[in-house]
Structures are given as C-alpha cells and as structure tokens.
Amino acid sequence: MDDRDVSLRSATYGLFVELGRAPTAGEVAGVCGLTGAEAASGWQPLHEQHALVLDPETGAIRMTGPFSAVPTA
C-alpha cells in the first residue's frame, strides 16, 4: 500500500465515521483533492487489498471493516 492508498483509505474511513454511512467517491474526492473518478478508481486497489469492499454492480462502498453500508443481522 503506497502513500496515496493510505491517504485515500484514511479519508474514506474518516468520512464513514463522520457521516455515519458510506461516503460517495465525490465526498472522498473533496477531502483528498481528487476528482470523483480518481477517488473511485483509487478504491479498486484498496478493494483488491481487502481494505474495503466495493459493490460489484455500482462500485460504491459496501463495507470498510468494521463498518457496513448495508443492513446486517
């Protein structure tokens, strides 16, 4: 994980806590000084490294352990 990945992960996790829900790529982009597309594409390596889980259909965040963006039992 490089510095960009760590920064994006930290911003994503921080916004999840702050907002009480999964942040959008646009919201994370605003914090990181990126475009929404750059933030969304930056999530892919984090998904591959199991730092977060993306919805396979929408690319939105599904979970960032221990936070879930979908109802759980």
C-alpha positions as CSV (number, residue, x, y, z in Angstrom):
1,M,0.0,0.0,0.0
2,D,1.6,3.3,-1.1
3,D,1.1,6.8,0.5
4,R,-1.8,7.6,-1.9
5,D,-3.6,4.4,-0.9
6,V,-3.1,5.1,2.8
7,S,-4.4,8.7,2.4
8,L,-7.5,7.6,0.4
9,R,-8.2,4.8,2.9
10,S,-7.9,7.2,5.8
11,A,-10.2,9.8,4.2
12,T,-12.7,7.1,3.3
13,Y,-12.8,5.6,6.9
14,G,-12.9,9.1,8.5
15,L,-15.8,10.1,6.4
16,F,-17.6,6.9,7.1
17,V,-17.4,7.7,10.8
18,E,-18.2,11.4,10.4
19,L,-21.2,10.8,8.1
20,G,-22.5,7.6,9.7
21,R,-22.7,6.0,6.3
22,A,-20.5,5.0,3.4
23,P,-19.2,8.2,1.7
24,T,-19.5,8.7,-2.0
25,A,-16.5,8.9,-4.3
26,G,-17.3,12.6,-4.7
27,E,-17.3,13.2,-1.0
28,V,-13.9,11.4,-0.6
29,A,-12.6,13.3,-3.6
30,G,-13.4,16.6,-2.0
31,V,-11.3,15.7,1.1
32,C,-8.4,14.3,-0.9
33,G,-8.3,17.0,-3.7
34,L,-9.1,14.4,-6.3
35,T,-11.9,14.1,-8.9
36,G,-14.7,11.7,-8.1
37,A,-13.4,9.4,-10.9
38,E,-9.9,9.4,-9.3
39,A,-11.3,8.5,-5.9
40,A,-13.5,5.7,-7.3
41,S,-10.6,4.3,-9.3
42,G,-8.3,4.6,-6.2
43,W,-10.8,2.4,-4.3
44,Q,-10.1,-0.5,-6.6
45,P,-6.6,-1.3,-5.2
46,L,-8.0,-0.9,-1.7
47,H,-10.7,-3.4,-2.6
48,E,-8.1,-5.8,-4.0
49,Q,-6.1,-5.5,-0.8
50,H,-9.2,-6.1,1.3
51,A,-9.1,-2.7,2.9
52,L,-12.7,-2.1,1.8
53,V,-15.3,-4.0,-0.2
54,L,-17.0,-2.5,-3.3
55,D,-20.4,-3.3,-4.6
56,P,-19.7,-5.3,-7.8
57,E,-22.5,-3.6,-9.7
58,T,-22.2,0.1,-8.7
59,G,-18.6,0.4,-7.5
60,A,-20.0,2.1,-4.3
61,I,-18.5,1.1,-0.9
62,R,-20.3,-1.9,0.6
63,M,-18.2,-2.1,3.7
64,T,-15.0,-0.9,5.3
65,G,-14.3,-3.2,8.3
66,P,-15.9,-2.8,10.8
67,F,-18.4,-0.5,9.1
68,S,-21.1,-1.9,6.8
69,A,-23.1,0.2,4.3
70,V,-25.8,-2.4,4.0
71,P,-28.1,-3.7,6.8
72,T,-26.7,-6.8,8.6
73,A,-28.2,-9.2,11.0
